[in-house]
Amino acid sequence: MSARLYQRVRRRLAPVLAAAFLVGGFWAAPAGADPAPDPERAPGPQNQPFAELPPQEPGVTLRTYDVQVPLEEICALKPAQTPNVDKLMPQIDFSTAEDFGFEDNFVSHTIANVNVPRDGTYTFRLTSDDGARLLIDNQVVIDHDGLHGTDPPKDGTVELTAGYHSLFIEHFERGGGQQVTLGWQPPGDDGFTTVPNSVLSTDAGVVRVTAPGRKECEGFTDSPGDGLPLNGVHPDFELTDLRPEGFEPQVSAMDWLPDGRLAVTTWGGTDNVAGEVYLLDNVTGDTSPGQVTVEKVAEGLKEPQGIKYVDGDLYVSQKHELTRLKDTDGDDVTDAYETVATWPFSDNFHEFAFGLLYRKGHFYLNLSVAINYGGATTDPQPSENRGTTIKVNRKTGKVSYVAGGLRTPNGIGWGPKDDLFVLDNQGGWLPSSKLLHVKQDRFFNHYTNPDGPFDDQPVTQPVLWLPQNEIANSPSTPLYLEKGTFAGQLLFGDVTYGGIQRADLEKVGGAYQGAVFRMTQGLEAGVNRISMGPDGAIYAGGLGAGGNWGQPGKLTHGLQKLTPSGNDAFDIVSMDATSTGFEMRYTKPLSQETADTLAERYSVTQWRYVPTADYGGPKVDEEVLPVTSAELSDDRKTVTLQIPGLKPGHVVHVRSPRPFTAEGGAGLWSTEAWYTLNNIPGAEERVPTAYEAEEARLAGGASLATDHEAYSGRGFVAGYGTEGASTTFDVTTRKGGSYDVGLRYSNGPNPFTGTKTVSMYVNGEKVKQTQLASTGTWEEWSSQTEQVTLRAGRNTIAYVNEEDDTGHVNLDMVTVHRSGEPVTLFDGADRSAFQHVDGRTPEWPLLDGEAMEVCCGDIRTKHAYRDFKLHVEFWLPELPPDVTGQDRANSGVYLQERYEVQILDSYGKDPLANDDAAAIYKKKAADVNAAKPPGTWQTYDITFRAARFDADGDKTEDARISVVWNGVKVHDDVAVDGPTGAGKPETPAAGAIRLQDHGNPVRYRNITVQPL
């Protein structure tokens, strides 16, 4: 077994830090710590007296990780991932989905200390479903891995001395029941009993932080920098330690004095006034820890997070104020602490004042919001106007608000063209951390109660999304590079992911977007602040607090520098968007071996994020994209990728797994890039036509839910049994006029079956009471479309359960299209109008940016339609003559998921039967055989009129269908007396358009619908 799995260290949390920080956001102190895969460090505490442990409480810590794939054995989780579940449990006896938080496809870790009552031989019994492994004092006692049920359990024996011993159980569950139970037989006992609560303990007083979404195991081909975080210093930099012996700063800010000294502030611990300021000399150039001198010049500060030297004085941003440190006698030591400005502050532990910049008479910094232990944004906020970037007039102390909608903006810095950038950390309204371009009056989507000063502004999209657990967890200071290979790019550190990452930005459509790459690890602590020194070195200040806040296996303090030392590394320099893909530039020419199969060297996925009030969030609509070509430049340093299916508003992950080499054989330092594609170059400015309900503003009891399948996005909005529940969408239109606004909803049988109502408001005015026909069950979805007038630009559309409404419906999304205009459902690349019937993102592969091929189950439109015209183009494969009947290139177009127009290779057949091509399946054969040979594109143009129903839900008229096949009318207004084949029952509700997977490689392209 790999030593990496078992040589672990428990990182302890000092009591003063116990409730300090929250994950994803800046500060977090979760319960305990999973033993870290670090064979270079000694195992955790063994046989320790209680007094040497952090404060304990009875029980164990249970963490669950939702891996969402069926495992066959225990996996090593990729580092730096926040658990989905983290809770205190009384004993190690878990047997339900409620215990673990999931039914199947998860990994669990149990972490505790066991207080052994006496010396002797202890036998443990591990009962698990599926595999599990018990470690005591970091040594494997029981290995019960693999797929199996609970019977039989497995025993293991170990010699223990009286006292505390670390205990760790790793376990996975694939499906069909779940359990982890630990029994023991102490020396002298006759039989096994469950290890009692009285001998189990875990770290007390900690914040248990979780994050939603899929977690990942290490793959067999993953290695540092290729599927995993880097584990060393970038080859083009030399690392120098700067801490003299005994100096252990938890660095919260840095700045430079004109004489080359470095000013450093230290945090001082949560809810304390123990922050300090030091001046360090001899840190630049060729130096060492023994040459660095340290002088403390200020103390008693309230968790300072920024420092700036201006005109002979140091200024510090404390939690509650901006302070000038006055040295009146010239000895560098602060003689007076002068308040320059104050801001709204309630002493919530998370109300930080992050960073400090200065320009033209003003300081700039960020105010974080108040949050609760556990990570939720405090509601209501105890102080107004938090979550903002502010500027402070140096002379008058006047505070002005620049931008809002921030949560934990632990990073502020200048970037290209002296623009202002901020890094915000995952939490409520932030499914992942992000880089933001700050300008006056912008709003960045973190809503508060009461409203902040910019909550009424349209949302400004991130410059970069920083996918959680992949490239960032707790990003910190942005730093602009003016020289070197990566000149013009931004660097930023990370407290819990660790190291320094690199961002390459470009402007498309007048707004910044770009790519983020791994740059370096190998530092002594998670990176809270970075600064460019006068010697051209990058200075990194470290901070952490143990647990899973702080970089695993690292110190909780640190100060080092990275000095440029050459240009030897083979690395990605930049990634720029093109109209059809990306241009990747490298530091060295690619090898011939790599160039020979260049397109095959790349893998591409894309997804989007849906911000909600819930903490964090998963990737949404994740899909694999093909690389259809990869063109190498003459100098062999630039690769132009053609990638059909790219969508604006998505994150695109490009990976070129090793081996990927340069001339001379050097391997690629880091193989991955994450590009935030807000806009595609050359494309018309994107105006969204679909808006998720869970991303809207919810009030009056409306809330996010996920307990019914086949929703769009990351959930739907429930709570409409409460009067006053409302969902308000912010929608944008390019032109004013008449629009079809379609609400996707479900209307199940509770508290009654039948049509239900909610009130619809447009731009604050009620336009109608919308009627939502029954969908039969809560798992079925339909759409109700209303024609309304919208103005050019920003509009609000709200659905409210008022006194005269019935409510009791679920809302999923709205679509907004110009009335009377056709709607493109599939253009050869964008499949986002469809979903698999179980709600999955379409997995039908894209072909050359022109078509998609049937695969992996039926797909249907998310939106449901009543009367419409439909245009569909399809291609049938040429099959051997002995393949006949319904096996011959079979698919189908289901209108409202009720009535199938058959797709089949019926070329040359005469007469046609009612299950051949273009038939209204088993109802009526096509009047004429207008088929083209297989291997050519064909068309259906279908006009559909839905069945009609009276107020009681009784059908009064049949559905009617006309079909033009390859330009020939083969059905003329045919009445259809009921569903065909596998069609769904007829109801008054609108229905989706479904494309059938019958197991044949049929292709589709150019699908449009025009509502009538």
N, C-alpha and C positions, 0 to 999 in steps of 0.2 A: 504493500500500500504506500501511496505517496507520502513522503514526510511532510509535504505541504499541508496535507489534510489534518495532521495530528500534532505537529509541533506548533503550539499555539500559545498566545499570551493573553491574559486577562488584563485589560487596561482599566484601572480603577479611577474613580471619580472622587476628588476631594469634597468633603461635605459642603464647603462654602460655595461650590459650583453647582450643587445638586439640582437646583431648579432654574439655572441661569438661562439656558439657551434652547431654542426650538429649531428643529431640523428643517431643512429645505429653506427655511428662513435662516437667518444668520445663526442664532445661538440655539444649541440643543444639548440636553443632558439626559438621554434616554437611559432606560434601565440596563444596567450591566453592560457587558460587551461580549459578543461572540468571540471565542478564541480565534486569534488571528493566524492565518497561514504564514508564519514567519519563522523559519527554522533558525535564523540567526539570533533570535531572542530567547531568553530563558523562559521556561513554563511559568504559569501563574502561581499565586501563593499556594503553598502546600503545608498542611498541618499548622496553620497559623492560629494563634490565640485571637479571640474575637476582637480584642482591642486594636489589632493591627489591620483589620478589615475596615472598609468604609462602613458607615452606619447600615445596619441590616434590618430587614423585616421578614416575618415568617412567609414561606412560600417559595415559588420559583417563577422565573421569567419565561414565558412562552412567546416565541416569535414565529410567524408564519409568512412564507414567501410564495406568492402566486406565480408559478412558473408557466402554467397554461399549456404544458406539453406532457405527454405520457412518458414517465421515466421508467427505467428497468433496474436502476441502481442509484444509490446515493450520489448526488452530484456535488461538485465544488461550485458554490455560487460565485459569480463574478464579484470582485471587490466593490466596496463603497455603495451597496444597494440598501435603501431603507426598507424595512419590512412592511408588509401589508397589515399585519396584526402584531401588536406588542402589548402583552398584558400580564398581570400578576395572577397566578393560579395557586391554590392551596397545596396540592400534591401533584405528583407526576402520574396522573390517571385521566387521560383524555380519550374520549371515545365517540364524540359527536361532532358534526359539522359546526355546531354552535361553539364547541370548545376551540376548534382550530380556526374557525372563520371561513372555511371552504369545504366543499364536498370532495374534491379530487384535484389531481394535478398540482400538488403543492409540496413544498419543503418546509419542515418545521425544525426549529432549534429550541432546545430546553436548556436553560442556563441557571445554575444555582451553586450554593455551597452546602455541603452536607457535614453536619457536626457529629463526628463519630464518637460514641460514648466511651469506648475502651479500645485498647490495643487488641489486635487479633486478625483472624481470617474471616473476611466478609464475602458471602456469596450473593450476587445480585441476579435477578431474573427480569429479563427484558421481554415484554409482550408487545408486539407491534404489527401493524398492517398499514403499509407494506414494510420496506426495509428500514432498519434503524441501527445505530451504533452508539455505544456508551463509552465515554472517556471519563476517567477520574484522574485528577492531577495530570491531565494531558496525555495519559496513557490509555490505549484501547483495552477495555475490560471485556466487552462483548461486541462482536461483529455479527450482526443479524441482518445483513444486507440482502437485497434481491426482492423479487416479487413473491409474496406469500401472505397467507392469512395469519390470524392470531395464534393458531394452534399448529405445532407446539411452540411455546416460548423458548428462549435460549438463556442459559445460565453462564455466569463467569465469576471467577474468584480472584480476590485481591487482598494482599496484606496491607492493613491500615493501622496507623497509630491514632490515639485519641486526639481530637481536635478538628479543625475545619479543613475540608478538602474541596477543591473545585470539581464541579460535576457538569458534564455537557453531553446532551443527546442530540444527534442529528438524525433526521428521519424524512422519508418521502412517502407520499400517498399517490397512487395512480388512479384507483377507482374501486368501488365495491366495498365500502366500509373503511373506517379509519380508526386507529388506536395507537396510543403509546402509554404503557403502564410499566412502572418500575417497582418491583418488589425486592425485598432483601431478607437475608437470614444472618443476623449478627452472630458472633461466636457464642455458643451455648444455647441458642434458641432451637426449638424443635422443627419449625416450619417457616414458610415464607409469609410475609405480610407486606402490604404496600408501604413503601418508605413513608414514615409519618411526617406530618407537617411540623411536628415539634423539633425535628432535626434538620429541616430544610430552611434556607434563608437566601435572600437575594438583596441587592443593593436597594436601600430605602430612599424615599423622598426624591425620586427621579421623575423626569418627564418622559412619558412613553410616546414616542413620536412614530407615526406611520405615514405611508404614502401609497396611493392606489397605483394600479397598473401592473403590467407583466414584469416579472423579474427573470433574470437569465442565469443559466448555468454556464460554466466554462465549456467551450467546445474542444474537440480533439485537435482542431487546427488552430485554435486561438493561442496567441503568444503576446507578450507585452508589446503594445503598439499596434497589434493586429488582432482586434477583437477584445483586448484587455488593456487596462491602463498601462502606460509606460512604467518601468521600474528603475530607470537610471537617468543620469544627467545627459542632456543633449550633447552629442559629440563635439559641437562647435563652441562649447562653453566650458570654462574651468570654474569649479566650485571652490569657494573660500569660506571657511568658518570665521565669524567675527565676534564671537562671545568670549570675553575673558573668563577665566575660571570663576564660578560662583555667580555669574551674571546670567539670569534666566528670564529674559523679558517676554511677557505675553504681549506682543506688539500690536497696538491698535492704530498707530499713525506714525508717519515719518515725513520729514522735510529737511531741506539743506540750508545751511548758513553760508554766507558768502565766503567764509574762510575755509570751507571744505568740511566743516564738522556736520555730523548727522544728528538731528533732533529726533528722538524716539519717545512716543508716549506708550505707557503700558495700561492695560485694561483695569486691573485692580479687583475684579470679581463682581458678581451681580449684587445689586442693591448695596454697594459699598461706596465709600469715598476714599479709595485707596489707590486711585490712578496716579501715576507719576510721570515726570518728564526727565529724560536724560540727554546729555550732550556727549556724543562719542567722537573722539578724534583718532586720527591715524587709521581710518577705515578705507580710504581710497588707495588706489595703486597696489603695489606689491606689499602685502601686509599679512598679518597672522593674528590669531586671538591674543597672543602675548604682547603684541605691539599696540593693540587698541586700548585707549583709556576711556573711562566712563565716569561722568560727573552727574549726580542727581541735582536738578535745578528747580524742580517743583514737585509738590506732593498734595495729597488730600483732594484729588480731583474725582469727580463723579463720572466714572466709566467713560473717559474721553475717547473719541473715535476720529478725531482730525486734529492736525496741527499745521500751522503755516507761519513762516517767517516773513514779516513785512516791515520794511523801514526800521530795522533795529529791534523790533519786538517780536516775540512769539505769541501767537493766538491759538487757543485750544477750543475745540467744540466739545463741551460736556453735554450730558444728557439734557440738561435744563437750560443751558445758556452758552453764549460765546464769550470767552474770557481772554482778556489781555494779561499776559504775564509780565509784570513790570519789574525790571532790575534797576533800582535807583542808585546803587553804589558801584556798578560796573564789575561785580564779581561773578556774573552769569546766574547767580541764584536769585530766584524770584522773591522780591520783597513785598509785593502787593499784587492781589488778584482782582482785576478790575472787570466788572461786568460791562460788556459792550452791547449785548442784546439778549433778550429772552424770547421764548416762544411757547405756545401752548404745551403744557406738560402736567401729567397727573401722577407721575412716579410709578406708572406701570413698568414692570421689569423690562419690557420690550420697546419702550419709547426712547430709542437711541437717536443721536444726531450724528449721522455718518459722514465722514470725510470733511475736507475743508480745502477749497480752492480760492484763489484771489485774482481779480482782474478789474482794472479801471475803477478802483474805489469801492468794490463790492466783494464780499465773501459769498461763496456758494457751497451749500451742503444739503443733505437729505434728512428728512424727519420720517422715521418709521412709525407705523401704526401701533396701537396697543393690541396685544393678542392675549388669549387665555393659555394657561398651561395645557398642552396638547396641540396647539397650533392654530386654533380657530381665531379669526379676527373678532375682537371684543365688540359686542353689540348690546347697547350703543357704545360708541367710543367715548371714553372719559374726557378726552381733550379734542377740541375742534381742529380741523385743518391739518391733521397729520397725514402721513403718506404723501408727502409733497417734497419737491425741490424748492428751496428758498434761496433768496439772496439777501444779504445784510449790508446796509450802508455802513462803511467803516467809521465814518465820522459821527453819524446821528444814531446809529443802531436800529434804524428802521428796517423792519422785516417785510419783504415783498414775496409773494408766491409766484413761482415760475411755472410749475406744472404739477399735476397730481395723478392719483390713481396708482400710487406705489404701495408696496407692502413692507419689504425689508431691504431697502436699497443700500446694501453694504458696499458701495463702490461708486465713485464719481470721479471723472477725469476728462481732460481735453482730448480730442481726437483729430481726425483729418479736418483741415481748414479751420482749426480752433473751435470746432463744434463741440457741444457738451454731451457726454455720454454717461449713462447710469446703468449699473447692473442690479437687478432685482431678483430676489430669491423665492423659490417655490412656496406656495401656500394657497390660501383662498384666492380665487380668481386667477391663480397662476398655476396651470397644470405642469409647467416646468419653469426653471429659471430663464431669464432673458436679458438681453442687452437692448437698451433703449436710447434713442436720440432725443434729447430734451430740447424743446423749444417753448417759447412763451405760450401758455394757455393749453398745452397738450394734456390729454387724459389717457392713462395707460391701463385702464380696465379694472383696477381694484376699487370696488365700491365700498363705501362705509355708511353707517348710520350714526349721526346725521350725515347728509351729503357733504363731500369735500368741496373745495372751491371750484373744481373743474369737472365734477361728476356729470354735468349737463352737456359736456362737449363730446363730439364723436371720438370713438376709441382710435388711438394711434397704434398701429401694429408694431411689434418688436422688430428691431433691426436683425436680431438673431434670437431664435429659440435655442436653448442649451439643454438638449435632452437629458433628463434626470437619470442618474446612474450610469450614463454613457460618456459624457464629456464634462459634466459639472453637477455639483450638488449644492454648494454654498459659495457661489462666485463672489469675488471681492473686487479690488481696485483695478480699473482699466488704465493701461499705460501705453502711450503712443510712441512708436519707434520712428526715429528720424533718420537712422543710419542702418547700414548693414543689409544682408540678404533680404530681410523682411521689412525694410523701410516702408513706412506708410500704413503699417498694420498695427493693431491693438493687441497687447498682451493683458491677461488677467489671471490672478491667482484664485485658489479655491481652498476653503478651510477644511472641508471634509473629503472631497474628491482628491484634494492635494495637488501640488505641482503648479505649473503655469501652462495656460492654454493660449492659443494664438488665433486672432480673428482677422480675416481678410475681407474688407468691405468695398463695395462699389455702389454707385448710384444708378438705379434703373427707374425710369418714370419719375425722376426727381426725388426719390427717397432711397435711403441707405438699405442695403441688404447684403448678404454675403455668407461666407463659410467660416467654420471654426474647426481648428485642428488641435490635436495634442502637440505640446511642445517639449515639456520636460517634467520629469519627476526626480526622485533622488535627493530631495531636500529633507532637513531634519524634522520639519513640522509642517502641518497644513498651513497654507499661505493666506494670510489676512491682508497684508499690504505689500505692494511692490513700488519701487521708486527708481528712477534713472539717476545714477550718480554722476558727478562731474567727471569721473574717469571713464564713463561709458559703460560701466557695469550695471547690471540689474540687481538691486538690493531687495531681498525678500525677508519680510518680518512674519514670524510664525505665531500661531495661537491655536489652542485646542483645550478640551476639557474632559477628555476620556470618554468612556461609553462609545456610542456611535456618533457622538458629536466630536469632531476632530478626526484627523486622518488616522486610520487604523495602523497601529504599530509604531506611531511617531510620537515625538515629544509634544508637550503642550505649550512649548515656548520655542523661540528660535530667531536667529538673525544670521543670514548668510548672503553672499553675493555671487552672481554668475558673470564672469568676465569673458567677452568674446575671445576665442582662441584660434579661429581658423574657419575654413569653409569646406570641410571634408565630408559632411553628412550628405547622404542622398535623401532628400525630403521633398514634400510638396510645397512649392512656393505659394501658389495662388490657385483659386478656382473662380472662374467668371462664368456667368450665365450667358447663353446665346439664345437665339430664337428657337432652336431645336434641341438644346442640350447644354453641355458645359465645356469649357476649355480649361484643362488642367495643365499647369506649368510646374516643371520640376527643376531641381538644382543641378542635375547632371543629365547627360544624354542617356536614353534608355538602351538597354542591351538588345542585341538582335534576338536573343531567345525570348525576351519579353515582347518585342515588337511583332514576332511571327504570329502570335495569337492574341493580339492586343485587345480586341473587343471582348474576348472570352475572359480576360483578366479582371474585368470589372463586374461588380454586382451592385444593383441599385434598388432601393426601396424608398417610398415616400409615404407620408402621413400628415395629418393635421392635428391641431389641438383645439379643444373646445373649453374655454374658461368657464368655470362655474364658481359659486360661492363655496363649494366643497374644497377641502384641502387637496392640492395637487390634481392630477388627472392622467388618464392613460392616453396613449396614441390612439387616434381615431382614423378609421378608413385606411389602415395600413395596407399597402399593396406593393408587389414586386413589379419592377419595370424592366423591359428588355433594353440592352445596349445593341443597337442595330449596326453601328459602325464606330470605329475608333481610328481617326486619321492622325498620323504622326508627322510633325513638322520637319522641315529639312534639317534643323539643328538637333532633332530628336529629343528636344526638351519639352515640347508642348503636344498634348494629346487633345483632339477635339472629338467629343463624344456626341453621338446622335442617340437621343433617348425619347422615343414616343411616349405620350401619356403624361408628361409633366403637367402639373396643375399649379396655378398661382395660389398663394395662401397655404402652401405646404412646406414641410421640411423634407429635404432630399438627402438621403444617406448614401454616399458612394464609398465603396470599399474595393481595394485591389489587393486581395490576400496574397501573402507570400507563397512562393517565391515571386518577387517583382523586383528586378534588379536593374542597375545602371551598367553602362560600359565599365568593365573592370571587375564586375561582380558584386559591388556593394548592394546590400539589401535596403529596401525602403524603411526609413526610420519609423514612420507612422503611416499606416496604410489607409486611414479613414478620414472622411470629411463630412461635415453636416452643414448643408446649405439651406438657408431660409429663403425660399423663393416667393417673396411677396408679389413680384411682378416678373413677367417674361419679356425680355427685350423685344421691341418691335411689335408686341401685341397691343391691342386696344386696352386702354386702362380698365382694369378689372372692376366691375360692379357686381357684387354678389347677388345671386338670385335665390339662394336658399339660406335660411337662418334657423339654427337649432334653438328649440324652446329653452333648453337648459342653460343656454348662453344669454338668454334675455334677462331682464330685471324682474325678479319674482317678489311678490308681496302678498300679504293677507292670508298666509297659510299655504300658498303654492310652494312646492318643493321638488327637488330632484329625486327621481325614483328609477329603479332598474329591474323591478321584479316581474316585468312582462317582456317577452322576447320580441325580436324583430324591429326594435326601435332604430331610428337613425342616430348617429352621433354617439354620445357616451351615456345617454339616458333619455328620459322624458320627464315632463312636469306633471305631477299629481297634486292632490290636495284640493281639488275643485269641489269637494263636498262641503267646503267651508265658504260661507258667504263672504264676499270681499276678496277671495283669491284672485290674483291677477298675474298675467304674464305680458310684459311690454317689450316688443321687439324694436330695435333701432334698424331701419332699413334705408338704403340709399338708392336713388334712381338718377339716371343721367338726364332724363327729361321729365317734365311734368305731363300729366294726362291720365288716361284711364288704364288701370292695371288689374289683372287677375291675381288676387291674393288667395292662395290655397293653403288651408290649415290642415295638416295631417294630425289625425286624432284617433283615439279608440273610445268606444262607447259600449261598455259591457253591460251585464244584466243587473248591476246593483245601483241604486236600490230598486230600480224597475227596468224593464226592457222596453225600449222604444226611443223615439226621437227626444234628444235633450238639447238644452239651449245654454248659450253664454252670450254676453253682450260684446260687440266689436266696436272699438274706438279707433279712429284715425286722427292723428295729430291732436289728441285731446278731446275730440268731439265724437259722441256716439253716432255711428252710422247705421247700425241695425242690430237686431237680436238674431244671431246666426243659428240655424237649425242643423243639428248634427245627428244624422240618421244612425240607428243602431248598427254596430259592427258584430253583434252576436256574442262575442267574447272579448276579453281584455287583450288577448293575444293577436286579434285582428285589427288592422289599421285601414282607415279610409281617409279621404280628403273632402273638405267642403270649400268650394271656391266662391269667392264674392268679388264682384267688380266694383272697385272703388277708385276715387280720384286721389292721386298722390302728386305732391309738388316736386320740382327738381331739387335734388340734393337729399338732405336728411329728413326722414319721416319717422313717426312712431305709430306702431300698430299694436293695440292691446286687446286682450281677451279677458273679460272680467265676469266673475260669477256674482251677479247682482240679485237684489231681492226678488225680482220677478223671473229670474232664471232658474233652471233646474240644477245646473252644474253637474257634478258626478261624471266627468269625462277626464281623459288624459290627453295632453297636448305634446306633440313630438317636434314639429317644425312648421315653418311657413315657406312657401315659394312665392316669388313676385315676378310676374312677366307682363309685358305690354299686352293689353287686350287685343285679340284678333290676330296676333302674330304667331307663326309657328315656333315651337320650342324644340331645340336640338336635344335629343336624348343621348345620342352617341355620334361623335364626329370622326371616329376612327382612333381616338386616343383617350378621350375623357369618359370614364365609365361611372362617374359619380352620381348620375341620375338613377342608377340601379343599385340593388342589393340582392344578395341571395335571400331566399325566402325565410331563412332563419336569422336574417339580419347581418350576416357576414358581408364584408367588403367583397365586391366581385373578384373572383379568381380566374375568370376567363382570360387567357393570355392574349396580349396585344401582338399583332403581327404587322411589322413594318410601318407602324403609325397609320395604318389604313383600316384595320379590321380587328375584331376579336373572335376567338374560336371557342366553341362550346366546351365546357369543362366543369366538373366539380359541382354539378347541381344547377337547377333552374335559377334564373335571375328575374327580377321584376322591378318595375319603376317604384321609387319611394312614393311618388305622388300618385294619387288615384284620379281617374277621369270618368266623366259621364258620357257626353256625346263628343266625338272627335273624328278627325281625319288622321290617318297614320301612314307614314311612308317607311318601308323597310327594304333594305337591300340584303340579299343573302347569297351564299356561294356553297355549292354542294360538291363533295369530293367524288372523284370517279372511282367506283368500286368494281371488283370482279363480277362477271356475269352471274356467278352462282350465289351472289348476295342478292336476295330478292325481298319483295314485300315490305313489311314495316321496318326491316333492318337496313333498308337502302337509303342512307343519308336522311334519317328521320329527325325532325325537330318540329316546332310549332310556335305560332304566335297566339297567345291567349289574350283575348279582349276582356278587360275587367277580371281577369283570372277565371272567367266563366265559360267563354266560348272560344274554341280553338279553330284557327285557320291552319290547316295542315301544311307542313313543309316536308317534302319527300322527293326523291329522284324518280319522277314519273315520265321522264323524257321518252317520247315516242309511243307511249301507251295509249291505246284506244279500244274501247271507251274507258274513261276514268271512273273509278268507284268512289264511294263517299268517304273512303279513308285514304285516297291518293292526294297528290299535290293540289293545293289550293282548295281542297274540300273544306266545307264547314263540317268538322269532323263528325262522321256517322249521322249527319243530318242531311247534307246535300253535296253531291259531287259538283265540281266546276263544270260550267256549260261547255267550255272549250279547253283543250289541252294547249296552253300557251308556253309550255316548258321550253327552256333552253338546255343545251347539253350540260352535263356536269363539268365543273371546272370553269364555268363562266358565271358572271354576276347576274342575278335576277332581281326583280322588284315586285313587291306587293304595295298597292295603294288602296287602303281600306277606309271606307266611310262607315262609321258605327253610330247607331242611335240606341241609347240604353233603354231597357224595359222601363215602363212607367208603373207607378204604384199610387194608390190612394192614401188618404190620411191614416187609414187603419193598417197600412202595410200590405194590402192585397194588390196583386198585380192586375193592371187594367190593360196594358198593351205589351206585346212581345218586343224583345230587342230586334233590331233590323241591321243587316250587314250587306254592304256592297264591296266587291273586290275587283280591282283591275290588276291583272297579272301580266307583267312584261308589256304593258300598254293595251292589253286586251281585257275587256270587261267580261268576267266569268261568273259573277253573282250580281244581281241587280235588285237592291233593296229587299233582300230575302228576310222574311220573318223567321225568327228562331224561337221555338217554343220552350226552350229550357237549356240548362247547361249541357255542354258536350263532354263526353268522356270523363276526364278527371277534373272538370271544371268545378268551381266553388258554387254553392247555392246562390240563387238569385235573391237579392234584397234591394231596398231602395238606396243603399249606400253605393257611392262611386267605387270603382275597382281599379287595380293596377294593371299595367300591360306586362305580361310575363312571356319570357323566351324560354323554351323548353330544352333541357338537356336529356336527349334520348340515347346518349352513348355514342353518337357519331360526330366526327369533326366538322360540323357545319360552321360556317363563318357568317358574321353579320357586320354591316357598316352602314353609315349614313341613315340613322333612324331619327325621324322627326315626327312630332305630333302637333296638331293644331286643334285646340278645344273649340267646340262649336257652341 
